[in-house]
Amino acid sequence: MSGEKTAPEAVALLSGELAALLHDVSRQLRTAAHAEVNLVPLPDSERDVLRYVGRHPGIGVGVVARELRMKSSNVSAAVRNLVGRDLMVREADPNDRRIARLTLTDQAYRNLERLQRSWDTHLGAALGRLVPEDREKLESAVPALRALVRVLRDR
């Protein structure tokens, strides 16, 4: 048999390498940005809840849990901690007081903006140091990565 991989083997190799590389890129950007903007790093669950609520202000805990595939109790704990850090506001829905609506504080939005600018700066500088061919390959991969995120989210 030749050294060629079967389709399932090729997918398995790609998935393992891609997962590790995406994690490494994310970690490098997070580490550099938090140090640069002098923010206290949040636990993964709180960071995920904060970012999701930032994109969906007024959302409820149950929806956040479902969309992030987290237990409601874990989302509630993350929300309590974020409210305690003055990064999130939890208010009762005016139409149904049993439902809490979540929004970010101005400070949380400012922090997210600072982080995004830092990520943009660091990633832009790194992309600028790549050879044009590698930059073009990454650019052409963006639609495929968007599709991958949709597939993972909808699984």
Secondary structure, 3 states (H helix, E strand, C coil): CCCCCCHHHHHHHHHHHHHHHHHHHHHHHHHHHHHHHCCCCCCHHHHHHHHHHHHCCCEEHHHHHHHHCCCHHHHHHHHHHHHHCCCEEEEECCCCCCCEEEEECHHHHHHHHHHHHHHHHHHHHHHHHCCHHHHHHHHHHHHHHHHHHHHHHHC
